[in-house]
Amino acid sequence: MISAPEQYLWMHRIWKSRPRHERLNRPFPPSLREKMRSLPWMSEEDIDRLVDRSNQDAAALAAGTLAT
């Protein structure tokens, strides 16, 4: 279930492709983590889960097993 359905289209437009840091095999940007912290519905646990998933996806991209 989406906690903030009004954000769906905005997030869809942002994440239509893999994030730049994933495509370039760079670490998760601290500035993006801070932006996520400012969202009232995001807990630190949610953010950690997203960062972990992003790291997994970046590794899969680097290995050539995930499409851009």
CHARMM internal coordinates of N, CA and C (Angstrom, degrees):
IC EDIT
DIST 1 N 1 CA 1.4511
DIST 1 CA 1 C 1.5253
ANGL 1 N 1 CA 1 C 109.03
DIST 1 C 2 N 1.3012
ANGL 1 CA 1 C 2 N 116.22
DIHE 1 N 1 CA 1 C 2 N 138.25
DIST 2 N 2 CA 1.4564
ANGL 1 C 2 N 2 CA 121.41
DIHE 1 CA 1 C 2 N 2 CA 179.74
DIST 2 CA 2 C 1.5203
ANGL 2 N 2 CA 2 C 108.68
DIHE 1 C 2 N 2 CA 2 C -82.78
DIST 2 C 3 N 1.3314
ANGL 2 CA 2 C 3 N 116.75
DIHE 2 N 2 CA 2 C 3 N 125.98
DIST 3 N 3 CA 1.4558
ANGL 2 C 3 N 3 CA 121.43
DIHE 2 CA 2 C 3 N 3 CA -179.45
DIST 3 CA 3 C 1.5215
ANGL 3 N 3 CA 3 C 112.16
DIHE 2 C 3 N 3 CA 3 C -71.98
DIST 3 C 4 N 1.3079
ANGL 3 CA 3 C 4 N 117.45
DIHE 3 N 3 CA 3 C 4 N -28.56
DIST 4 N 4 CA 1.4580
ANGL 3 C 4 N 4 CA 121.82
DIHE 3 CA 3 C 4 N 4 CA -178.38
DIST 4 CA 4 C 1.5268
ANGL 4 N 4 CA 4 C 108.79
DIHE 3 C 4 N 4 CA 4 C -136.17
DIST 4 C 5 N 1.3283
ANGL 4 CA 4 C 5 N 117.22
DIHE 4 N 4 CA 4 C 5 N 78.05
DIST 5 N 5 CA 1.4628
ANGL 4 C 5 N 5 CA 120.08
DIHE 4 CA 4 C 5 N 5 CA -174.64
DIST 5 CA 5 C 1.5291
ANGL 5 N 5 CA 5 C 113.42
DIHE 4 C 5 N 5 CA 5 C -59.21
DIST 5 C 6 N 1.3330
ANGL 5 CA 5 C 6 N 117.66
DIHE 5 N 5 CA 5 C 6 N -26.45
DIST 6 N 6 CA 1.4630
ANGL 5 C 6 N 6 CA 119.83
DIHE 5 CA 5 C 6 N 6 CA 179.50
DIST 6 CA 6 C 1.5277
ANGL 6 N 6 CA 6 C 111.65
DIHE 5 C 6 N 6 CA 6 C -65.88
DIST 6 C 7 N 1.3283
ANGL 6 CA 6 C 7 N 117.73
DIHE 6 N 6 CA 6 C 7 N -14.99
DIST 7 N 7 CA 1.4530
ANGL 6 C 7 N 7 CA 122.00
DIHE 6 CA 6 C 7 N 7 CA 179.65
DIST 7 CA 7 C 1.5305
ANGL 7 N 7 CA 7 C 112.50
DIHE 6 C 7 N 7 CA 7 C -91.27
DIST 7 C 8 N 1.3320
ANGL 7 CA 7 C 8 N 118.14
DIHE 7 N 7 CA 7 C 8 N -7.05
DIST 8 N 8 CA 1.4602
ANGL 7 C 8 N 8 CA 121.09
DIHE 7 CA 7 C 8 N 8 CA -172.53
DIST 8 CA 8 C 1.5297
ANGL 8 N 8 CA 8 C 112.93
DIHE 7 C 8 N 8 CA 8 C -56.22
DIST 8 C 9 N 1.3267
ANGL 8 CA 8 C 9 N 117.46
DIHE 8 N 8 CA 8 C 9 N -53.23
DIST 9 N 9 CA 1.4657
ANGL 8 C 9 N 9 CA 119.42
DIHE 8 CA 8 C 9 N 9 CA -176.49
DIST 9 CA 9 C 1.5194
ANGL 9 N 9 CA 9 C 111.53
DIHE 8 C 9 N 9 CA 9 C -66.20
DIST 9 C 10 N 1.3144
ANGL 9 CA 9 C 10 N 116.98
DIHE 9 N 9 CA 9 C 10 N -37.84
DIST 10 N 10 CA 1.4646
ANGL 9 C 10 N 10 CA 120.12
DIHE 9 CA 9 C 10 N 10 CA 177.28
DIST 10 CA 10 C 1.5181
ANGL 10 N 10 CA 10 C 110.13
DIHE 9 C 10 N 10 CA 10 C -61.36
DIST 10 C 11 N 1.3141
ANGL 10 CA 10 C 11 N 117.08
DIHE 10 N 10 CA 10 C 11 N -47.99
DIST 11 N 11 CA 1.4645
ANGL 10 C 11 N 11 CA 120.70
DIHE 10 CA 10 C 11 N 11 CA -179.68
DIST 11 CA 11 C 1.5255
ANGL 11 N 11 CA 11 C 110.49
DIHE 10 C 11 N 11 CA 11 C -65.93
DIST 11 C 12 N 1.3184
ANGL 11 CA 11 C 12 N 117.50
DIHE 11 N 11 CA 11 C 12 N -37.06
DIST 12 N 12 CA 1.4578
ANGL 11 C 12 N 12 CA 120.15
DIHE 11 CA 11 C 12 N 12 CA 179.36
DIST 12 CA 12 C 1.5285
ANGL 12 N 12 CA 12 C 110.36
DIHE 11 C 12 N 12 CA 12 C -60.67
DIST 12 C 13 N 1.3283
ANGL 12 CA 12 C 13 N 116.42
DIHE 12 N 12 CA 12 C 13 N -42.66
DIST 13 N 13 CA 1.4698
ANGL 12 C 13 N 13 CA 119.89
DIHE 12 CA 12 C 13 N 13 CA 179.61
DIST 13 CA 13 C 1.5211
ANGL 13 N 13 CA 13 C 110.67
DIHE 12 C 13 N 13 CA 13 C -66.47
DIST 13 C 14 N 1.3140
ANGL 13 CA 13 C 14 N 117.53
DIHE 13 N 13 CA 13 C 14 N -38.38
DIST 14 N 14 CA 1.4610
ANGL 13 C 14 N 14 CA 120.92
DIHE 13 CA 13 C 14 N 14 CA -179.55
DIST 14 CA 14 C 1.5282
ANGL 14 N 14 CA 14 C 110.74
DIHE 13 C 14 N 14 CA 14 C -66.58
DIST 14 C 15 N 1.3335
ANGL 14 CA 14 C 15 N 117.82
DIHE 14 N 14 CA 14 C 15 N -41.93
DIST 15 N 15 CA 1.4624
ANGL 14 C 15 N 15 CA 122.12
DIHE 14 CA 14 C 15 N 15 CA -171.22
DIST 15 CA 15 C 1.5290
ANGL 15 N 15 CA 15 C 112.49
DIHE 14 C 15 N 15 CA 15 C -105.36
DIST 15 C 16 N 1.3516
ANGL 15 CA 15 C 16 N 118.37
DIHE 15 N 15 CA 15 C 16 N 30.71
DIST 16 N 16 CA 1.4575
ANGL 15 C 16 N 16 CA 119.92
DIHE 15 CA 15 C 16 N 16 CA 178.05
DIST 16 CA 16 C 1.5209
ANGL 16 N 16 CA 16 C 111.39
DIHE 15 C 16 N 16 CA 16 C -63.45
DIST 16 C 17 N 1.3089
ANGL 16 CA 16 C 17 N 117.51
DIHE 16 N 16 CA 16 C 17 N -27.14
DIST 17 N 17 CA 1.4521
ANGL 16 C 17 N 17 CA 121.27
DIHE 16 CA 16 C 17 N 17 CA 175.55
DIST 17 CA 17 C 1.5270
ANGL 17 N 17 CA 17 C 107.31
DIHE 16 C 17 N 17 CA 17 C -128.17
DIST 17 C 18 N 1.3041
ANGL 17 CA 17 C 18 N 116.71
DIHE 17 N 17 CA 17 C 18 N 172.05
DIST 18 N 18 CA 1.4610
ANGL 17 C 18 N 18 CA 120.62
DIHE 17 CA 17 C 18 N 18 CA 179.36
DIST 18 CA 18 C 1.5225
ANGL 18 N 18 CA 18 C 108.85
DIHE 17 C 18 N 18 CA 18 C -61.44
DIST 18 C 19 N 1.3136
ANGL 18 CA 18 C 19 N 118.01
DIHE 18 N 18 CA 18 C 19 N 142.18
DIST 19 N 19 CA 1.4712
ANGL 18 C 19 N 19 CA 120.39
DIHE 18 CA 18 C 19 N 19 CA 178.37
DIST 19 CA 19 C 1.5346
ANGL 19 N 19 CA 19 C 110.92
DIHE 18 C 19 N 19 CA 19 C -59.39
DIST 19 C 20 N 1.3022
ANGL 19 CA 19 C 20 N 115.18
DIHE 19 N 19 CA 19 C 20 N 149.82
DIST 20 N 20 CA 1.4671
ANGL 19 C 20 N 20 CA 122.16
DIHE 19 CA 19 C 20 N 20 CA -176.36
DIST 20 CA 20 C 1.5326
ANGL 20 N 20 CA 20 C 111.54
DIHE 19 C 20 N 20 CA 20 C -54.07
DIST 20 C 21 N 1.3264
ANGL 20 CA 20 C 21 N 116.80
DIHE 20 N 20 CA 20 C 21 N -44.40
DIST 21 N 21 CA 1.4671
ANGL 20 C 21 N 21 CA 118.67
DIHE 20 CA 20 C 21 N 21 CA -177.63
DIST 21 CA 21 C 1.5308
ANGL 21 N 21 CA 21 C 111.44
DIHE 20 C 21 N 21 CA 21 C -63.50
DIST 21 C 22 N 1.3266
ANGL 21 CA 21 C 22 N 117.36
DIHE 21 N 21 CA 21 C 22 N -32.63
DIST 22 N 22 CA 1.4699
ANGL 21 C 22 N 22 CA 120.08
DIHE 21 CA 21 C 22 N 22 CA 177.09
DIST 22 CA 22 C 1.5294
ANGL 22 N 22 CA 22 C 110.25
DIHE 21 C 22 N 22 CA 22 C -70.91
DIST 22 C 23 N 1.3325
ANGL 22 CA 22 C 23 N 116.87
DIHE 22 N 22 CA 22 C 23 N -45.29
DIST 23 N 23 CA 1.4658
ANGL 22 C 23 N 23 CA 120.18
DIHE 22 CA 22 C 23 N 23 CA -179.17
DIST 23 CA 23 C 1.5198
ANGL 23 N 23 CA 23 C 112.02
DIHE 22 C 23 N 23 CA 23 C -61.84
DIST 23 C 24 N 1.3405
ANGL 23 CA 23 C 24 N 116.32
DIHE 23 N 23 CA 23 C 24 N -33.50
DIST 24 N 24 CA 1.4612
ANGL 23 C 24 N 24 CA 120.79
DIHE 23 CA 23 C 24 N 24 CA -178.63
DIST 24 CA 24 C 1.5324
ANGL 24 N 24 CA 24 C 112.43
DIHE 23 C 24 N 24 CA 24 C -93.79
DIST 24 C 25 N 1.3376
ANGL 24 CA 24 C 25 N 115.73
DIHE 24 N 24 CA 24 C 25 N 4.78
DIST 25 N 25 CA 1.4714
ANGL 24 C 25 N 25 CA 122.22
DIHE 24 CA 24 C 25 N 25 CA 179.59
DIST 25 CA 25 C 1.5348
ANGL 25 N 25 CA 25 C 111.30
DIHE 24 C 25 N 25 CA 25 C 55.52
DIST 25 C 26 N 1.3369
ANGL 25 CA 25 C 26 N 114.67
DIHE 25 N 25 CA 25 C 26 N 47.51
DIST 26 N 26 CA 1.4598
ANGL 25 C 26 N 26 CA 121.84
DIHE 25 CA 25 C 26 N 26 CA 178.47
DIST 26 CA 26 C 1.5290
ANGL 26 N 26 CA 26 C 109.09
DIHE 25 C 26 N 26 CA 26 C -110.42
DIST 26 C 27 N 1.3247
ANGL 26 CA 26 C 27 N 117.39
DIHE 26 N 26 CA 26 C 27 N 161.97
DIST 27 N 27 CA 1.4683
ANGL 26 C 27 N 27 CA 120.31
DIHE 26 CA 26 C 27 N 27 CA 178.01
DIST 27 CA 27 C 1.5301
ANGL 27 N 27 CA 27 C 111.71
DIHE 26 C 27 N 27 CA 27 C -65.05
DIST 27 C 28 N 1.3154
ANGL 27 CA 27 C 28 N 115.10
DIHE 27 N 27 CA 27 C 28 N 158.78
DIST 28 N 28 CA 1.4591
ANGL 27 C 28 N 28 CA 120.93
DIHE 27 CA 27 C 28 N 28 CA 177.01
DIST 28 CA 28 C 1.5290
ANGL 28 N 28 CA 28 C 108.47
DIHE 27 C 28 N 28 CA 28 C -60.19
DIST 28 C 29 N 1.3312
ANGL 28 CA 28 C 29 N 118.47
DIHE 28 N 28 CA 28 C 29 N 127.05
DIST 29 N 29 CA 1.4682
ANGL 28 C 29 N 29 CA 120.92
DIHE 28 CA 28 C 29 N 29 CA -175.96
DIST 29 CA 29 C 1.5334
ANGL 29 N 29 CA 29 C 112.71
DIHE 28 C 29 N 29 CA 29 C -67.26
DIST 29 C 30 N 1.3166
ANGL 29 CA 29 C 30 N 117.38
DIHE 29 N 29 CA 29 C 30 N 130.07
DIST 30 N 30 CA 1.4735
ANGL 29 C 30 N 30 CA 120.18
DIHE 29 CA 29 C 30 N 30 CA 176.75
DIST 30 CA 30 C 1.5285
ANGL 30 N 30 CA 30 C 112.28
DIHE 29 C 30 N 30 CA 30 C -57.74
DIST 30 C 31 N 1.3286
ANGL 30 CA 30 C 31 N 117.32
DIHE 30 N 30 CA 30 C 31 N -34.04
DIST 31 N 31 CA 1.4685
ANGL 30 C 31 N 31 CA 119.90
DIHE 30 CA 30 C 31 N 31 CA 179.77
DIST 31 CA 31 C 1.5293
ANGL 31 N 31 CA 31 C 111.42
DIHE 30 C 31 N 31 CA 31 C -64.37
DIST 31 C 32 N 1.3204
ANGL 31 CA 31 C 32 N 117.30
DIHE 31 N 31 CA 31 C 32 N -35.91
DIST 32 N 32 CA 1.4618
ANGL 31 C 32 N 32 CA 120.62
DIHE 31 CA 31 C 32 N 32 CA 177.92
DIST 32 CA 32 C 1.5257
ANGL 32 N 32 CA 32 C 110.38
DIHE 31 C 32 N 32 CA 32 C -69.56
DIST 32 C 33 N 1.3083
ANGL 32 CA 32 C 33 N 116.16
DIHE 32 N 32 CA 32 C 33 N -39.81
DIST 33 N 33 CA 1.4717
ANGL 32 C 33 N 33 CA 120.22
DIHE 32 CA 32 C 33 N 33 CA 176.70
DIST 33 CA 33 C 1.5305
ANGL 33 N 33 CA 33 C 109.50
DIHE 32 C 33 N 33 CA 33 C -60.37
DIST 33 C 34 N 1.3213
ANGL 33 CA 33 C 34 N 117.97
DIHE 33 N 33 CA 33 C 34 N -42.41
DIST 34 N 34 CA 1.4703
ANGL 33 C 34 N 34 CA 121.66
DIHE 33 CA 33 C 34 N 34 CA 179.35
DIST 34 CA 34 C 1.5252
ANGL 34 N 34 CA 34 C 111.27
DIHE 33 C 34 N 34 CA 34 C -64.82
DIST 34 C 35 N 1.3247
ANGL 34 CA 34 C 35 N 117.21
DIHE 34 N 34 CA 34 C 35 N -39.54
DIST 35 N 35 CA 1.4649
ANGL 34 C 35 N 35 CA 120.24
DIHE 34 CA 34 C 35 N 35 CA 177.13
DIST 35 CA 35 C 1.5208
ANGL 35 N 35 CA 35 C 110.22
DIHE 34 C 35 N 35 CA 35 C -61.68
DIST 35 C 36 N 1.3228
ANGL 35 CA 35 C 36 N 116.29
DIHE 35 N 35 CA 35 C 36 N -41.76
DIST 36 N 36 CA 1.4647
ANGL 35 C 36 N 36 CA 119.73
DIHE 35 CA 35 C 36 N 36 CA 179.13
DIST 36 CA 36 C 1.5221
ANGL 36 N 36 CA 36 C 110.72
DIHE 35 C 36 N 36 CA 36 C -66.13
DIST 36 C 37 N 1.3307
ANGL 36 CA 36 C 37 N 118.01
DIHE 36 N 36 CA 36 C 37 N -35.68
DIST 37 N 37 CA 1.4720
ANGL 36 C 37 N 37 CA 121.34
DIHE 36 CA 36 C 37 N 37 CA 177.87
DIST 37 CA 37 C 1.5222
ANGL 37 N 37 CA 37 C 111.62
DIHE 36 C 37 N 37 CA 37 C -62.73
DIST 37 C 38 N 1.3186
ANGL 37 CA 37 C 38 N 116.88
DIHE 37 N 37 CA 37 C 38 N -28.59
DIST 38 N 38 CA 1.4689
ANGL 37 C 38 N 38 CA 119.74
DIHE 37 CA 37 C 38 N 38 CA -178.38
DIST 38 CA 38 C 1.5293
ANGL 38 N 38 CA 38 C 112.46
DIHE 37 C 38 N 38 CA 38 C -75.99
DIST 38 C 39 N 1.3163
ANGL 38 CA 38 C 39 N 117.65
DIHE 38 N 38 CA 38 C 39 N -12.26
DIST 39 N 39 CA 1.4606
ANGL 38 C 39 N 39 CA 121.05
DIHE 38 CA 38 C 39 N 39 CA 179.80
DIST 39 CA 39 C 1.5263
ANGL 39 N 39 CA 39 C 109.49
DIHE 38 C 39 N 39 CA 39 C -80.11
DIST 39 C 40 N 1.3235
ANGL 39 CA 39 C 40 N 117.62
DIHE 39 N 39 CA 39 C 40 N 123.89
DIST 40 N 40 CA 1.4695
ANGL 39 C 40 N 40 CA 119.88
DIHE 39 CA 39 C 40 N 40 CA -172.81
DIST 40 CA 40 C 1.5304
ANGL 40 N 40 CA 40 C 114.81
DIHE 39 C 40 N 40 CA 40 C -63.62
DIST 40 C 41 N 1.3217
ANGL 40 CA 40 C 41 N 118.35
DIHE 40 N 40 CA 40 C 41 N -23.51
DIST 41 N 41 CA 1.4646
ANGL 40 C 41 N 41 CA 120.03
DIHE 40 CA 40 C 41 N 41 CA -177.80
DIST 41 CA 41 C 1.5329
ANGL 41 N 41 CA 41 C 112.93
DIHE 40 C 41 N 41 CA 41 C -92.11
DIST 41 C 42 N 1.3274
ANGL 41 CA 41 C 42 N 117.47
DIHE 41 N 41 CA 41 C 42 N -1.05
DIST 42 N 42 CA 1.4663
ANGL 41 C 42 N 42 CA 120.45
DIHE 41 CA 41 C 42 N 42 CA -179.31
DIST 42 CA 42 C 1.5270
ANGL 42 N 42 CA 42 C 110.26
DIHE 41 C 42 N 42 CA 42 C -96.95
DIST 42 C 43 N 1.3075
ANGL 42 CA 42 C 43 N 115.59
DIHE 42 N 42 CA 42 C 43 N 123.20
DIST 43 N 43 CA 1.4622
ANGL 42 C 43 N 43 CA 119.70
DIHE 42 CA 42 C 43 N 43 CA 174.26
DIST 43 CA 43 C 1.5281
ANGL 43 N 43 CA 43 C 108.23
DIHE 42 C 43 N 43 CA 43 C -92.47
DIST 43 C 44 N 1.3136
ANGL 43 CA 43 C 44 N 116.13
DIHE 43 N 43 CA 43 C 44 N 165.54
DIST 44 N 44 CA 1.4651
ANGL 43 C 44 N 44 CA 120.13
DIHE 43 CA 43 C 44 N 44 CA 177.72
DIST 44 CA 44 C 1.5316
ANGL 44 N 44 CA 44 C 109.89
DIHE 43 C 44 N 44 CA 44 C -61.44
DIST 44 C 45 N 1.3082
ANGL 44 CA 44 C 45 N 116.09
DIHE 44 N 44 CA 44 C 45 N -35.09
DIST 45 N 45 CA 1.4695
ANGL 44 C 45 N 45 CA 121.33
DIHE 44 CA 44 C 45 N 45 CA 177.58
DIST 45 CA 45 C 1.5352
ANGL 45 N 45 CA 45 C 110.78
DIHE 44 C 45 N 45 CA 45 C -63.30
DIST 45 C 46 N 1.3396
ANGL 45 CA 45 C 46 N 116.99
DIHE 45 N 45 CA 45 C 46 N -42.56
DIST 46 N 46 CA 1.4681
ANGL 45 C 46 N 46 CA 121.24
DIHE 45 CA 45 C 46 N 46 CA 177.79
DIST 46 CA 46 C 1.5228
ANGL 46 N 46 CA 46 C 110.58
DIHE 45 C 46 N 46 CA 46 C -62.22
DIST 46 C 47 N 1.3162
ANGL 46 CA 46 C 47 N 115.83
DIHE 46 N 46 CA 46 C 47 N -43.53
DIST 47 N 47 CA 1.4622
ANGL 46 C 47 N 47 CA 120.68
DIHE 46 CA 46 C 47 N 47 CA -179.33
DIST 47 CA 47 C 1.5255
ANGL 47 N 47 CA 47 C 110.14
DIHE 46 C 47 N 47 CA 47 C -63.82
DIST 47 C 48 N 1.3210
ANGL 47 CA 47 C 48 N 116.55
DIHE 47 N 47 CA 47 C 48 N -45.47
DIST 48 N 48 CA 1.4668
ANGL 47 C 48 N 48 CA 119.92
DIHE 47 CA 47 C 48 N 48 CA 178.72
DIST 48 CA 48 C 1.5318
ANGL 48 N 48 CA 48 C 111.10
DIHE 47 C 48 N 48 CA 48 C -59.03
DIST 48 C 49 N 1.3242
ANGL 48 CA 48 C 49 N 116.05
DIHE 48 N 48 CA 48 C 49 N -39.57
DIST 49 N 49 CA 1.4625
ANGL 48 C 49 N 49 CA 120.40
DIHE 48 CA 48 C 49 N 49 CA 179.87
DIST 49 CA 49 C 1.5339
ANGL 49 N 49 CA 49 C 110.40
DIHE 48 C 49 N 49 CA 49 C -65.26
DIST 49 C 50 N 1.3399
ANGL 49 CA 49 C 50 N 117.10
DIHE 49 N 49 CA 49 C 50 N -41.55
DIST 50 N 50 CA 1.4645
ANGL 49 C 50 N 50 CA 120.39
DIHE 49 CA 49 C 50 N 50 CA 177.98
DIST 50 CA 50 C 1.5233
ANGL 50 N 50 CA 50 C 112.05
DIHE 49 C 50 N 50 CA 50 C -66.22
DIST 50 C 51 N 1.3220
ANGL 50 CA 50 C 51 N 116.49
DIHE 50 N 50 CA 50 C 51 N -39.88
DIST 51 N 51 CA 1.4652
ANGL 50 C 51 N 51 CA 120.19
DIHE 50 CA 50 C 51 N 51 CA 178.71
DIST 51 CA 51 C 1.5277
ANGL 51 N 51 CA 51 C 109.74
DIHE 50 C 51 N 51 CA 51 C -65.15
DIST 51 C 52 N 1.3195
ANGL 51 CA 51 C 52 N 116.93
DIHE 51 N 51 CA 51 C 52 N -43.11
DIST 52 N 52 CA 1.4694
ANGL 51 C 52 N 52 CA 120.29
DIHE 51 CA 51 C 52 N 52 CA 177.72
DIST 52 CA 52 C 1.5270
ANGL 52 N 52 CA 52 C 110.78
DIHE 51 C 52 N 52 CA 52 C -60.10
DIST 52 C 53 N 1.3194
ANGL 52 CA 52 C 53 N 116.53
DIHE 52 N 52 CA 52 C 53 N -44.67
DIST 53 N 53 CA 1.4660
ANGL 52 C 53 N 53 CA 120.34
DIHE 52 CA 52 C 53 N 53 CA 179.94
DIST 53 CA 53 C 1.5301
ANGL 53 N 53 CA 53 C 110.82
DIHE 52 C 53 N 53 CA 53 C -64.09
DIST 53 C 54 N 1.3300
ANGL 53 CA 53 C 54 N 115.71
DIHE 53 N 53 CA 53 C 54 N -40.51
DIST 54 N 54 CA 1.4577
ANGL 53 C 54 N 54 CA 119.80
DIHE 53 CA 53 C 54 N 54 CA 178.03
DIST 54 CA 54 C 1.5314
ANGL 54 N 54 CA 54 C 110.61
DIHE 53 C 54 N 54 CA 54 C -61.86
DIST 54 C 55 N 1.3199
ANGL 54 CA 54 C 55 N 116.50
DIHE 54 N 54 CA 54 C 55 N -41.60
DIST 55 N 55 CA 1.4667
ANGL 54 C 55 N 55 CA 120.20
DIHE 54 CA 54 C 55 N 55 CA 178.24
DIST 55 CA 55 C 1.5290
ANGL 55 N 55 CA 55 C 111.16
DIHE 54 C 55 N 55 CA 55 C -63.60
DIST 55 C 56 N 1.3282
ANGL 55 CA 55 C 56 N 117.03
DIHE 55 N 55 CA 55 C 56 N -40.21
DIST 56 N 56 CA 1.4675
ANGL 55 C 56 N 56 CA 120.83
DIHE 55 CA 55 C 56 N 56 CA 177.30
DIST 56 CA 56 C 1.5284
ANGL 56 N 56 CA 56 C 110.37
DIHE 55 C 56 N 56 CA 56 C -63.80
DIST 56 C 57 N 1.3316
ANGL 56 CA 56 C 57 N 116.23
DIHE 56 N 56 CA 56 C 57 N -43.67
DIST 57 N 57 CA 1.4622
ANGL 56 C 57 N 57 CA 120.19
DIHE 56 CA 56 C 57 N 57 CA -179.74
DIST 57 CA 57 C 1.5252
ANGL 57 N 57 CA 57 C 111.39
DIHE 56 C 57 N 57 CA 57 C -65.82
DIST 57 C 58 N 1.3319
ANGL 57 CA 57 C 58 N 116.86
DIHE 57 N 57 CA 57 C 58 N -38.81
DIST 58 N 58 CA 1.4656
ANGL 57 C 58 N 58 CA 120.33
DIHE 57 CA 57 C 58 N 58 CA 177.80
DIST 58 CA 58 C 1.5256
ANGL 58 N 58 CA 58 C 110.28
DIHE 57 C 58 N 58 CA 58 C -62.21
DIST 58 C 59 N 1.3267
ANGL 58 CA 58 C 59 N 116.55
DIHE 58 N 58 CA 58 C 59 N -41.27
DIST 59 N 59 CA 1.4670
ANGL 58 C 59 N 59 CA 120.34
DIHE 58 CA 58 C 59 N 59 CA 178.54
DIST 59 CA 59 C 1.5318
ANGL 59 N 59 CA 59 C 110.67
DIHE 58 C 59 N 59 CA 59 C -65.05
DIST 59 C 60 N 1.3309
ANGL 59 CA 59 C 60 N 116.60
DIHE 59 N 59 CA 59 C 60 N -40.19
DIST 60 N 60 CA 1.4620
ANGL 59 C 60 N 60 CA 120.46
DIHE 59 CA 59 C 60 N 60 CA 178.82
DIST 60 CA 60 C 1.5322
ANGL 60 N 60 CA 60 C 110.64
DIHE 59 C 60 N 60 CA 60 C -66.30
DIST 60 C 61 N 1.3248
ANGL 60 CA 60 C 61 N 117.10
DIHE 60 N 60 CA 60 C 61 N -38.79
DIST 61 N 61 CA 1.4678
ANGL 60 C 61 N 61 CA 120.64
DIHE 60 CA 60 C 61 N 61 CA 176.85
DIST 61 CA 61 C 1.5250
ANGL 61 N 61 CA 61 C 109.93
DIHE 60 C 61 N 61 CA 61 C -62.34
DIST 61 C 62 N 1.3246
ANGL 61 CA 61 C 62 N 116.16
DIHE 61 N 61 CA 61 C 62 N -45.59
DIST 62 N 62 CA 1.4628
ANGL 61 C 62 N 62 CA 120.48
DIHE 61 CA 61 C 62 N 62 CA -179.83
DIST 62 CA 62 C 1.5160
ANGL 62 N 62 CA 62 C 111.66
DIHE 61 C 62 N 62 CA 62 C -62.40
DIST 62 C 63 N 1.3366
ANGL 62 CA 62 C 63 N 116.25
DIHE 62 N 62 CA 62 C 63 N -33.45
DIST 63 N 63 CA 1.4592
ANGL 62 C 63 N 63 CA 121.10
DIHE 62 CA 62 C 63 N 63 CA 179.69
DIST 63 CA 63 C 1.5327
ANGL 63 N 63 CA 63 C 112.02
DIHE 62 C 63 N 63 CA 63 C -82.32
DIST 63 C 64 N 1.3391
ANGL 63 CA 63 C 64 N 115.90
DIHE 63 N 63 CA 63 C 64 N -9.29
DIST 64 N 64 CA 1.4585
ANGL 63 C 64 N 64 CA 119.90
DIHE 63 CA 63 C 64 N 64 CA 179.35
DIST 64 CA 64 C 1.5227
ANGL 64 N 64 CA 64 C 114.05
DIHE 63 C 64 N 64 CA 64 C 81.74
DIST 64 C 65 N 1.3270
ANGL 64 CA 64 C 65 N 117.11
DIHE 64 N 64 CA 64 C 65 N 18.82
DIST 65 N 65 CA 1.4650
ANGL 64 C 65 N 65 CA 119.94
DIHE 64 CA 64 C 65 N 65 CA -178.46
DIST 65 CA 65 C 1.5163
ANGL 65 N 65 CA 65 C 113.09
DIHE 64 C 65 N 65 CA 65 C -105.87
DIST 65 C 66 N 1.3399
ANGL 65 CA 65 C 66 N 117.88
DIHE 65 N 65 CA 65 C 66 N 6.55
DIST 66 N 66 CA 1.4524
ANGL 65 C 66 N 66 CA 122.08
DIHE 65 CA 65 C 66 N 66 CA 179.03
DIST 66 CA 66 C 1.5103
ANGL 66 N 66 CA 66 C 108.18
DIHE 65 C 66 N 66 CA 66 C -133.38
DIST 66 C 67 N 1.3317
ANGL 66 CA 66 C 67 N 116.73
DIHE 66 N 66 CA 66 C 67 N 132.87
DIST 67 N 67 CA 1.4545
ANGL 66 C 67 N 67 CA 120.99
DIHE 66 CA 66 C 67 N 67 CA 179.72
DIST 67 CA 67 C 1.5166
ANGL 67 N 67 CA 67 C 110.82
DIHE 66 C 67 N 67 CA 67 C -76.42
DIST 67 C 68 N 1.3250
ANGL 67 CA 67 C 68 N 116.21
DIHE 67 N 67 CA 67 C 68 N 149.21
DIST 68 N 68 CA 1.4691
ANGL 67 C 68 N 68 CA 120.34
DIHE 67 CA 67 C 68 N 68 CA 176.62
DIST 68 CA 68 C 1.4662
ANGL 68 N 68 CA 68 C 106.70
DIHE 67 C 68 N 68 CA 68 C -82.15
END
COOR INIT
IC SEED 1 N 1 CA 1 C
IC BUILD
